Amino acid sequence: MAVAENIVTDDAQASPSADPRREWRRLAIFLPGHDPTDMTYHHGRFAHQAKLFGELWSVDVDVTDRLDGGDKPYAGWTVKTRAPNWATRTDYRILRWEDIVAALDARPDPIRLWKGVGGLTSFLFGGAMRAYFRASVRYGMFFFYPYIILLVFILGGLLAGGLAGFAASYALPSLAAWAIGLVVGIAVFFGLFHRPGRDWRLHQALDDWDLAREYLNDRTPELDERLDSFAQVIIDAVNSGKYDEIVLVGHSLGATLVLGVLERALDRDPGLTSGPTRLCLLTCGATIPKLALHRHGGKVRRQAALVARTPGLYWVEYQARHDVINFYKFHPVTLRRTQFEDNELCPPQLRNANLKDMLSDEKLHRLRWQLMRLHYQFLLANELHAPYDYFMFILGPLPLADITSRPDGPLGRFAPDGALITETTDPS
């Protein structure tokens, strides 16, 4: 197979199907959300899921070993995908900030409780909670999840403490019995907070709300420094001229943070999107309105508006009804309810990622109460051919703007043997 030289021209923005011999070169840069995504992500999730993608679409997929970033703020690997009339090379990089997440997770439970409830309450009284219910009733209910779990643990502590104090009152003075009840109640509360609190992701939720509050108030110097370094990664990649397109992927809180990264990159290099390398942004399972709807969320609103109006920067966002953590049918820039079929004048292009199209009925039924697993489906392989397919977007032969420009996505674009359907291709 002949491979074109790394010379990018205006024609490179078109589909590589114009020249089946040409290897499409893409850089995918993934910014994860508030999740301790360490480098087991490579072999524990990505490589396996890429294999499933290849089996679904009849595509050969070859994932290299993980390449550590050394002193760089990322690590990654290279993926080569091949089908009868196309080939793609994707350099995949994961921007690393899991050490910051891990440091938050390592805090003592009393500190986590104090800071986390403080962060959550700042959104409650910062106008965000009311806005959440207007934007998405499901997200509004999700907002109260930590409060509900904490209330259950408090009631458990009160019950245990009351019983212990009552039992002790038969043998001890009332003050001593009260003290025993208090100690037992606090111990039971923190015991429940530790387990099953961690298993129920209460720790992660509280850390996330604490970080969100601190980020809005510009009190996250370590994270800001990391975002600065991420911005330089993007600038260097665009200016390298090695790629036909660069796709930034922001999932969950990562979708919000990537706006800050792009603002920094555009501030340093205003002509970043005017060159031959197409810069694209894919946000999925995004929680941008989570911060933007806060009365102090001006920073996020400004960043979203900047990205939306930047010429040459293509932005598409996929939202899923089954994911209670994203804002379904809600525009992340205008902050208004919308419909996918509306012809929005303001980017991003909104698309529907219907999990019913992506997963079998049996699997979707099994996962119906696993909220985080459904949230992560945006980054996993499908069981069925569907309009949303993460791996086809980042490993396939079509530019992101091409394959996401129609609601059907990759459907109808590929033959059963994985070949890209062109005017001269027999789809049978």
ZAMARGU-4260 file (C-alpha; in steps of 0.2 Angstrom, whole numbers, plus 5000, padded with zeros to 4 digits):
<rodrens>
0) 5000/5000/5000 | 5007/5017/4995 | 5007/5030/5008 | 5007/5048/5004 | 5020/5060/5011
5) 5016/5071/5026 | 5012/5086/5015 | 4995/5093/5019 | 4986/5103/5006 | 4969/5110/5004
10) 4963/5095/4995 | 4968/5085/5011 | 4952/5092/5019 | 4942/5081/5007 | 4938/5063/5010
15) 4953/5052/5007 | 4941/5041/4996 | 4947/5052/4982 | 4963/5043/4982 | 4961/5025/4990
20) 4980/5023/4991 | 4982/5038/5002 | 4984/5035/5021 | 4973/5047/5031 | 4983/5054/5045
25) 4974/5060/5061 | 4979/5065/5078 | 4966/5061/5092 | 4969/5070/5108 | 4958/5064/5122
30) 4955/5075/5138 | 4945/5064/5151 | 4934/5070/5164 | 4935/5069/5183 | 4941/5051/5183
35) 4957/5042/5189 | 4961/5037/5171 | 4978/5030/5172 | 4988/5021/5159 | 4979/5005/5161
40) 4966/5014/5150 | 4977/5007/5135 | 4976/4989/5137 | 4961/4988/5149 | 4949/4998/5138
45) 4955/5006/5122 | 4964/4991/5114 | 4950/4979/5118 | 4937/4991/5112 | 4946/4995/5096
50) 4946/4976/5093 | 4928/4975/5095 | 4925/4990/5083 | 4936/4981/5070 | 4925/4965/5072
55) 4909/4975/5070 | 4914/4985/5054 | 4925/4971/5046 | 4941/4982/5048 | 4958/4977/5052
60) 4964/4987/5068 | 4982/4987/5074 | 4986/4996/5091 | 5004/4998/5096 | 5010/4996/5114
65) 5008/5011/5125 | 5021/5025/5122 | 5025/5034/5139 | 5026/5053/5137 | 5041/5055/5148
70) 5041/5073/5153 | 5026/5077/5142 | 5009/5079/5149 | 5002/5065/5139 | 5005/5047/5134
75) 4998/5038/5119 | 4999/5025/5105 | 4997/5023/5087 | 4982/5014/5078 | 4982/5008/5060
80) 4966/5003/5053 | 4964/4996/5035 | 4949/4990/5024 | 4949/4985/5005 | 4950/5003/4999
85) 4956/5014/5013 | 4969/5015/5027 | 4971/5027/5042 | 4984/5030/5054 | 4979/5038/5070
90) 4991/5044/5084 | 4980/5044/5100 | 4986/5054/5115 | 4978/5055/5132 | 4980/5071/5141
95) 4985/5066/5159 | 4978/5075/5174 | 4974/5059/5184 | 4987/5063/5197 | 4977/5079/5202
100) 4961/5068/5203 | 4971/5055/5213 | 4977/5069/5225 | 4959/5074/5228 | 4954/5056/5231
105) 4968/5053/5244 | 4961/5067/5255 | 4954/5061/5273 | 4936/5058/5273 | 4932/5073/5284
110) 4940/5085/5273 | 4932/5078/5257 | 4915/5079/5266 | 4918/5097/5271 | 4925/5103/5254
115) 4913/5092/5244 | 4897/5098/5252 | 4903/5116/5252 | 4906/5114/5233 | 4889/5106/5230
120) 4880/5119/5241 | 4889/5134/5231 | 4880/5127/5215 | 4864/5125/5225 | 4864/5144/5230
125) 4873/5150/5215 | 4858/5148/5204 | 4864/5133/5195 | 4852/5121/5203 | 4836/5130/5197
130) 4844/5131/5180 | 4848/5113/5180 | 4829/5108/5181 | 4825/5120/5167 | 4839/5113/5157
135) 4836/5094/5161 | 4825/5087/5174 | 4836/5072/5175 | 4852/5081/5178 | 4843/5091/5191
140) 4838/5075/5200 | 4856/5069/5198 | 4862/5085/5206 | 4853/5079/5223 | 4861/5062/5223
145) 4875/5066/5235 | 4863/5075/5247 | 4851/5060/5247 | 4865/5047/5250 | 4872/5058/5264
150) 4855/5059/5272 | 4854/5040/5272 | 4871/5039/5280 | 4866/5053/5293 | 4850/5043/5297
155) 4860/5027/5299 | 4872/5036/5311 | 4858/5043/5321 | 4849/5026/5322 | 4865/5017/5328
160) 4870/5031/5340 | 4852/5032/5347 | 4852/5013/5350 | 4870/5013/5358 | 4865/5028/5369
165) 4849/5020/5375 | 4858/5003/5379 | 4872/5012/5388 | 4859/5022/5398 | 4855/5006/5408
170) 4872/5005/5415 | 4880/5022/5414 | 4875/5040/5419 | 4865/5049/5406 | 4879/5061/5401
175) 4891/5046/5398 | 4877/5036/5388 | 4874/5052/5377 | 4893/5053/5374 | 4894/5035/5369
180) 4879/5037/5357 | 4887/5052/5349 | 4904/5043/5346 | 4895/5027/5339 | 4884/5038/5328
185) 4899/5048/5321 | 4908/5032/5319 | 4894/5023/5309 | 4891/5038/5298 | 4909/5039/5293
190) 4910/5020/5291 | 4895/5021/5279 | 4903/5036/5271 | 4919/5026/5268 | 4910/5010/5262
195) 4898/5010/5253 | 4901/5028/5250 | 4916/5025/5239 | 4907/5010/5230 | 4892/5022/5226
200) 4904/5035/5219 | 4900/5047/5232 | 4918/5052/5235 | 4920/5055/5216 | 4905/5066/5216
205) 4910/5077/5231 | 4928/5079/5224 | 4921/5084/5207 | 4909/5097/5214 | 4923/5104/5225
210) 4935/5105/5210 | 4921/5113/5199 | 4918/5127/5212 | 4937/5130/5214 | 4939/5130/5195
215) 4926/5143/5193 | 4934/5154/5206 | 4952/5152/5199 | 4958/5143/5214 | 4966/5128/5204
220) 4984/5133/5200 | 4990/5115/5197 | 4976/5111/5185 | 4978/5128/5177 | 4996/5125/5174
225) 4992/5108/5167 | 4979/5116/5155 | 4993/5128/5149 | 5004/5113/5145 | 4989/5105/5136
230) 4987/5121/5125 | 5005/5120/5120 | 5003/5101/5115 | 4989/5107/5103 | 4999/5121/5096
235) 5014/5110/5093 | 5004/5097/5084 | 4995/5109/5073 | 5011/5117/5068 | 5020/5101/5065
240) 5011/5098/5048 | 5011/5080/5051 | 4992/5077/5051 | 4977/5080/5040 | 4966/5083/5055
245) 4967/5085/5073 | 4952/5079/5084 | 4951/5085/5101 | 4939/5074/5112 | 4932/5081/5128
250) 4921/5069/5139 | 4911/5074/5154 | 4921/5087/5164 | 4935/5085/5151 | 4923/5094/5138
255) 4923/5109/5149 | 4941/5109/5152 | 4945/5107/5134 | 4937/5124/5131 | 4949/5132/5143
260) 4963/5123/5134 | 4958/5130/5117 | 4956/5147/5124 | 4974/5147/5129 | 4980/5140/5113
265) 4971/5153/5103 | 4977/5167/5114 | 4995/5161/5110 | 4992/5157/5092 | 4977/5167/5085
270) 4980/5159/5067 | 4979/5141/5074 | 4964/5136/5064 | 4969/5145/5048 | 4982/5133/5042
275) 4980/5117/5031 | 4978/5105/5046 | 4960/5105/5051 | 4957/5107/5070 | 4941/5099/5076
280) 4932/5097/5093 | 4921/5082/5098 | 4912/5084/5115 | 4902/5069/5121 | 4893/5066/5137
285) 4898/5084/5140 | 4894/5094/5156 | 4898/5111/5150 | 4881/5118/5157 | 4885/5111/5174
290) 4898/5126/5176 | 4891/5138/5164 | 4874/5139/5172 | 4882/5145/5189 | 4881/5163/5191
295) 4900/5164/5193 | 4902/5153/5177 | 4906/5168/5166 | 4923/5160/5162 | 4916/5145/5155
300) 4902/5154/5145 | 4916/5165/5138 | 4927/5151/5133 | 4912/5141/5125 | 4907/5157/5115
305) 4925/5159/5109 | 4927/5142/5103 | 4910/5143/5094 | 4914/5158/5084 | 4932/5153/5079
310) 4933/5152/5060 | 4940/5135/5054 | 4937/5126/5070 | 4924/5112/5068 | 4914/5108/5084
315) 4901/5094/5086 | 4893/5088/5102 | 4884/5071/5104 | 4871/5070/5118 | 4862/5054/5124
320) 4845/5053/5132 | 4850/5038/5143 | 4865/5047/5150 | 4858/5057/5165 | 4875/5066/5167
325) 4875/5075/5151 | 4863/5089/5146 | 4851/5081/5133 | 4844/5093/5120 | 4852/5108/5128
330) 4864/5119/5119 | 4881/5122/5128 | 4884/5139/5121 | 4866/5148/5120 | 4861/5138/5136
335) 4844/5135/5129 | 4833/5120/5126 | 4835/5114/5108 | 4830/5101/5095 | 4843/5091/5085
340) 4834/5094/5069 | 4835/5113/5072 | 4847/5122/5060 | 4857/5131/5074 | 4867/5146/5068
345) 4878/5144/5083 | 4890/5130/5085 | 4892/5116/5090 | 4883/5105/5078 | 4872/5095/5090
350) 4869/5076/5087 | 4859/5062/5095 | 4869/5047/5102 | 4855/5035/5105 | 4861/5021/5115
355) 4846/5010/5109 | 4855/5011/5092 | 4872/5007/5099 | 4868/4992/5111 | 4857/4977/5111
360) 4841/4978/5120 | 4848/4965/5133 | 4863/4974/5137 | 4855/4991/5138 | 4842/4983/5150
365) 4857/4976/5161 | 4865/4993/5162 | 4849/5003/5165 | 4854/5007/5183 | 4873/5009/5180
370) 4873/5027/5177 | 4892/5029/5176 | 4894/5014/5164 | 4881/5022/5152 | 4890/5039/5154
375) 4906/5030/5148 | 4898/5022/5133 | 4902/5037/5123 | 4920/5031/5123 | 4917/5012/5120
380) 4914/5001/5105 | 4896/4999/5099 | 4887/4982/5098 | 4878/4988/5083 | 4881/4999/5068
385) 4874/5016/5073 | 4875/5035/5069 | 4887/5038/5084 | 4902/5027/5084 | 4917/5034/5093
390) 4930/5023/5086 | 4924/5026/5068 | 4926/5044/5071 | 4944/5043/5077 | 4950/5028/5068
395) 4940/5028/5052 | 4944/5036/5035 | 4932/5051/5034 | 4936/5068/5042 | 4926/5072/5057
400) 4916/5086/5049 | 4912/5074/5035 | 4906/5059/5045 | 4896/5069/5057 | 4888/5081/5045
405) 4873/5070/5043 | 4862/5063/5057 | 4866/5045/5051 | 4885/5047/5053 | 4894/5032/5046
410) 4878/5022/5042 | 4877/5019/5023 | 4895/5024/5020 | 4903/5007/5022 | 4901/4990/5013
415) 4899/4974/5023 | 4918/4971/5020 | 4923/4987/5027 | 4926/4996/5011 | 4921/5015/5010
420) 4907/5017/4998 | 4911/5028/4983 | 4903/5031/4967 | 4913/5017/4960 | 4910/5005/4975
425) 4898/4991/4974 | 4890/4991/4991 | 4885/4973/4989
</rodrens>
